[in-house]
Amino acid sequence: MISSSLFTLFAARRIKRSLMNMTGSRLVFAGLVSLLLMSGCSDSSTAQKPADVLKVAGVDETTFEFYYQDYFDLVYPDLPVELVAMGDIYQDKDPIKAYKQLIEKEKPDIIILPSAYYSPLADQGLLEDLTGWMSRSDMAETDYQPGAIAMLKDNEENKIYGLAPSYDSSLLYYNADLFKQYGIDPPTSGMTWKELLQLSYRFKQAGGGIVGYHDPWMQDLNALIFDTLNGTEGLQLVDWQRGIHLLDTPAWHDLLQTAVEAVRNGSIAIKGVEVRVEDGGSWIDEGAIEKQDLFAKGKAAMAIDMYGNRSRFDQSKFAWSAVLPPVNSATRESGGYMRMDGVFSISASSAFKEEAWKIIQFIGSERAAKVISKTDGGLSIRRSGLQFNTNPLAAVAFEQKPTLNAIDFTDRRDFYLNENAMVQKELQIVLQGKQSLDAAIQTMQKQGQAFVDAFVKKNKADEEKTEP
């Protein structure tokens, strides 16, 4: 059940998506107790006294027990683990600051993070650089999924500060029967969004009521523009350091043109999902998504979903397969969405780094990869896991390199509410044929800059009020 209000803000969309998918599907380690534990990485220069207890932060008690308890029971059978309560830290106005305060106060040894918070905390100097630890344990970056490594190194120092046991990757699913029926070549990995939507348009041209591409989560035109298309392209909307609105650029013009044409010619269907209002909030129920899932019903030729959600199509009465999702049009390399099911890091202030390293070494080991890969076809972050995963789509997912979009944790809700409403209004006028896209972009650039100026002015005034 997802709050639809989160989908109206550009920044909030990605934060919510990362948090919602942090833990992914549960990994049941039926055979883990038979595995030999990997020894800790140590040398005489880093010798330390044995730990009496290990402190773990980053998750609440329920999440820890449900998803991670097995790991710790296996790696630390005789060492107590103390869980540091997180509280409502994710709801904090400045969650990074709250995280930092919690870590400095509680001094945990191990931190389990949603990937959204991993890089900001690494940039704060709160996480241990794992470069030396991995080297001494013969763990090479090339042993792991390249997209995951890129995400883990997406920080100021371009270093690895954590590892995750598994990951999940978005894929472009397609109805093979429909493509065969209509005599259309199926999609391939490496397509751009413009190319995919052109392929989708061929089903509209053919008639028959089949939608070329459908996303049941897509609520409105803004979701198409800022979540779907720009989620891959990674264009900057505002340069906040200089206070400049950036919509009037060739790249944004091309993206907006692609969106408008796709809606106008029927390449994509934006049907919206039934929203339930309760307790002052708006919610999207899982049943509402299933009701609108045209691909699962055999009424859409293509859809994007996670590898871990492929079981949704097991009962479908059509043949289906999948390729990598659309890529960035500039590089033709990165694209799609990837999540890691909890990034395990060592606190930079831990007094028991050798003990803490043992669990990270284990989750990154070949032995763990074997178990993960054999358990419901999970995607181990380790390359060798592909030897044990019999699903052919696992090899497809392993090649994904996601677009790396920085998440802005600054509270700019008022700005994005105004921006969203403006974009929706102006582009609807374009779709009605009452103004050109060029004219709309000029209007949106001018109004958007005014929104930026107003936010910067208000933010500056608020800071002056709080100064002693």
N, C-alpha and C positions, 0 to 999 in steps of 0.2 A: 504494500500500500504506500503510494508516493504522494507527497504534497505537491499539487500542481502549481502552487505559487512559486515554488523553487524554479520552475521552468520559465519564469518570466524574467529572470535576471541572468545575464551572461555569466558572471563569475559564479553565482550560486549553482548554476546548472552543473558545472564541472566538479565543484566541491561535493555536491550532493551525490553525484554519480560515483565519485571515488569512494566516499564514505559508505554508500549503500552497498557497494560491491567489494568492500575491503576484504571480507573473509571468504567470499566465493562459496563454492559448495564444500561441504564437510568432507575431509579425507579420513577414512576409517582405516587405521593401520592394524589390521588383524594380525599380521606377521611381524610387527616391529620388534616385539620382545625377543625374537630369535636373532636379531641383528647384533653384530659386535659393535660396541661403541668405538668411535674414532677417538684417539688420544688427543689431549690438548696440545696447542702449539706453544712451546716454551723454550727458553734458553737460559743460561746461567745469569745473563744480565738482567732478566726480567723476573727472576724468582720471587715468589711472594708466599706469605703464609696462607694455609688453606682457609677457604671461606667457611663460615659457620652457617650462613644463610645467603641465598641469592635473592635480590629484590628485582621484581619485574614490573615495568610500567608500560602503559600504552593501551591497555584494554580493560574492560570491566570484568568482574568475576565470572559472570555467566558466559561471556564470549571466551574467556580464557579456558574455562572448564570444558566447554563444548568443542572448541577448535584446537587448542594448543596443549592441553593437559598431558596428552599422550606423549608429545615430544619431550616434555620436561621429566615425566616419570621415567622415561627410557634413558635419557642422557644423565639425569641426576637422581638415581634411585635412592641414594642415601643422604642427599643434601636437601634440606628444607627450602622451599620457594615461598617468598613473601610477595603477595601481589599489592602493588601500590594503587589505591583507589583513584580512578580518573574523574569521577563525578561527571558534571555536565560541561566538560572542557570544550567539547565540540560546538557548544552553543555560545561560547564566550565571544564577545565582540572582537577580541584580538586573540584567537586561539594559539597563535605562535608564542605570544608573550606568556599566555597562561601555561603552555607546555614548558617553556623555559623556566618559569617560576617553580613549577612542580618538580622538574628535574633537579634544579639547584637546591630545593628544600629537602626532597626525599632521597636524593642521590641513589637512584636505581643502578643496577648493574647491566640489565638487559632492557631494551626498549623495543616494543613491537608496534610498528606504525602503519597507518594507512599510507599508501604511496603519496597521497596529496600533501602530507606533512613531512615526509622524509627529507626532501631537498632543503626546505626552509630551516629545519633543525640542523642539518649538516652545515649549512651556511652560517649558523649561529655558533659553530664550534662545539656543539653539544654531543656529537657522535664521534666515535673512534674511527680513524682511517684504517681500513682493513687491508691495505696494499701489502704491508709487510707480513701480516698474519697469513694471507692467502699464499704469498710467495713461499714462506717457510713450510706450508702445508701442501705444496705442489698443486695448488688450485689456480688454474689459468683462466683469464677472462674468456678465452675461446672455448672453454668447456661449457659455457652457458648460452642461453637464448640471447642473440645479439640485440634484440629490441629491449629486453629487460636490462641488459648491461648498459645500454644507452640511457635508459631511464634512471638507473642507479648512479650513473656518472653525470647526470644533468644537474650539476651544482657548480659553485664558483671555482672549486679546485679541480673539477673534472676527475674526482676520485670515487672509489666505492666505499661507502660507509655502512653497508648493510646487504643482506641477502634474503631472498624469499624462497620458501620451499617450492612454490608452484606459481603459476600465472594463468590468466585466461585471455583469450584474444578474440577480437571481433572478426567475423568472416562474412563474405558476401555469399549468401545462399541463393541457389537458383533452382527453379522447377525444370528439370531436364525434359520432362514430357511436353511441357508447353513450348519450349524452344524447338523441339523436334516437330511438334504439330504445326507450328507456324513457319517452319523452315528458316529459322533465325539462328545464327551462330551464337552459342552461349557466351557469357562473359569470361574474361581472362584476368589473371592477376596482373597488376600494373596499369590498369585503366585509371583515367582521371574521372572526376565527377561529371565533367562535361561529356566525356565519351560514354559513361554509363547512362546518363540521361538521354543521350542520342539513341543508344540501344533500347532504352525503355520506350522511347517514342515510336519505335517500329511496331510495338504491340498496339498502340493507339491508332496508328495508321491502318493496321490490319483489321481493326474492328473486332467484334466478338465479345466485347465487354471485359477483356483481361487488362488489368493494370500492370504496367511494366515494372514499376518499383513502388513499394509501399512500406512505410514505417508506422506501425500503430502508435508509437510514442509521440509522433510529430503532431503538435497541437495547432501550430499556426505557421505563417510565413516566416516569422522571426526564428522559429526553431529550425526551419530549413536553412536559413541564411547563417545563423550564428552557431548552431550546434552541428548540423550536418556538414554543410559546405566548408565553413571556416574552421570547423573542428579538424578538418584535413589540411586546409590551406595555411592556417596559423597566421592570418594577417592581424596586424596590430590596429585596433580601433582608435586608441588614444595614446599619445605619448605623454604620460602623466608627469614625467620629470620636466618636460618643457611646457606642459599644459596645452597641447595641440591636438585637435580633433583631426583624424586622418582618413575620413571616409572618401574624400575627393582625390582618389589616386587611381591610376590605371588598373591596378590589381583588384581594388574594391569594385570598380566599375565593371570589370569582367565577371566577378563573382555575383554581383547583383543582377547583371544581365542574364547570367546562367539561371539564376533562381526565378526571375520573372518569366523567362521563356519557358522554363520547365512547367510552371504552374499554368501559364497561358495555353500551352499546346497539349497539356494533359500528360506530360511525361511522368509526372508525379502527382499522386493524389493526397491532399491534405484533408483528412476527414475529421480530425479531432477525436478525442476520447471522452467518454461520458465522465463528468466530474461530479463528485458527491460533496456537498457542503455540510460540514459538521463541526460544532464547537468553534465557530469562527474561522475555520480553515477549509481549504479545498483539497480534496483527496481523489486520487486515481486508484481504483481497486484493480486487483489482478484480473478479475473476471471481465472488467471493462476492456482491458487490453486484449484478452482472448477473443472477445466479441468482435473486435475490430481487426483481428489478425487475418488479413486477406491472403497472405502467403500460405499460412497453415491450412487455410480453407481451399487452396488450389485456385484462388482468384487473382493472384499476383505472381508475376514471373520471377521477381527478385526481392530480397529483403536482407538487411544486415542484422545479425544477432551474434551473441557470444558463442564460442565453441562449447562452453559448458551448458548452453541452453539447447543444444542440438536435439535432445530427446523430445523436444516439443513436436518434432516432425516425424517421430517414429511411427505414429499411427496414421500418417498421411497416406492417401491413396495414389501417390504419384512418386516418381523417381526424382531424387534431388541430390545435389552435390554442392560444393562450395569452393570458392577461390578467395584470394586476399581481397580486402576492401579497397576502394579507390585510393589512389596515392596523390600526394602533393603535385600540382601541375608544374611547379618550378624545378623540383628535383627528380620527380618520378620515382622516388625511393620510399619515403615515409608516408604512412597513412593508416587510418583506422584507430581503434582504441584498444588499449591493453591495460590490464590491472594485475597487480601482484597481491596474493592473498596474505598480506601482512609482511612487512619488511622487518627482519630481526637485526637490531643494531646493538653495539656495545656503547654504554655511556662513556663519554670521554673522561668523566670524573670517577669511574668505577675503581675500587681498590682491588677488585678480583677479575681482572680482564682475562686472565688465563682460563678461569673457570667459565666465564661468560662466553669465551670463544668456542668452547666445546659444542654448544648447541648450534651455533652458526656453521661450524665446520660439519656437523652432522647433517643439517638440512641441505647443505650444498654438496653432500657426498653422493657417490654413485649408488650406494646401498639404499639411501633414502629415495633416490630417483627411481630405482627399480620398483619399490613398493608403491610410490605415488602413481607411477605409470600403469601399474597393474590394477590399481583401485579405481574402478569406474572410468578407466581411460583418462585419468587426470593428466594435466600437462605439467610435467616436471620442468623446472627452470634449467636443469642440466641436460646437455645434448644427448648423453648416453641413455636418457630415459626413452628416447625414440625407439631403442632396440626392443623395448618391452611393451610399447603402446601399439596395439594392432589396428587402431583406427587410422585410415589413410589421411584424414583431415588433420591429424596431429602434426604430420610433417609440413602441411601447408601453414598451419598456425605458427610453427617454429620459425618460419621465414619472415614473419611480420616485423616491421620496424615502425612503431607508432609515431605519429606526429607529436612532438614534444611541445605542449602548450603550457606555459607558466600559469599557475593559478594565483590570482591576486586576492590576498586575504584582507585588503583594505575595505572597510565598509563604505561602499559607494552606491548604496541601494537607491537613494533618491535620483542620482544621475542615471542609473540604468533603467529605472521606471520611466523617466522622461524620454530617454533614448529609445526604448522599446516602443512606447506609444507613438513617437514621431515616425519611426521607420515603418511601423505597421500602417499608419495613416497615409503616409506619402506613397508607399508602394501600392496600396489598394487603389489610389487614384490613378497610378500608372496602369494597373491591370484593367481599370475601367476605361482606359483609352483617353483620359481627360488631361494627361500631361505626359511629357516624354521622360524617359529615365534620366537623361542628362539634367533636365530641369529639376527633377526630384532630388538628385544628388546635390545639386547646388543649394537647394533649400535645406536639405538635411545637414550639409556641411556647415551652413551658417547657423542653424538652430543648435546643432550639436556642439559647435564651438561656444555658443552662449551657455549651454548646459555645463560644459567643462569650466568655463570662467566662473560661473556661479558656484560650482562645487569647490573650486580652488579658493575662492574668496571666503566662503563659509567655513571651510576647513582651517584656513589661516586664522579667522576670527575665533574659532573654537580653541585653537592652540594657544592664542594670546590670552584667552580667559583662564586657561589652566596653568599658565606660567606663574611661578611664585612672585 
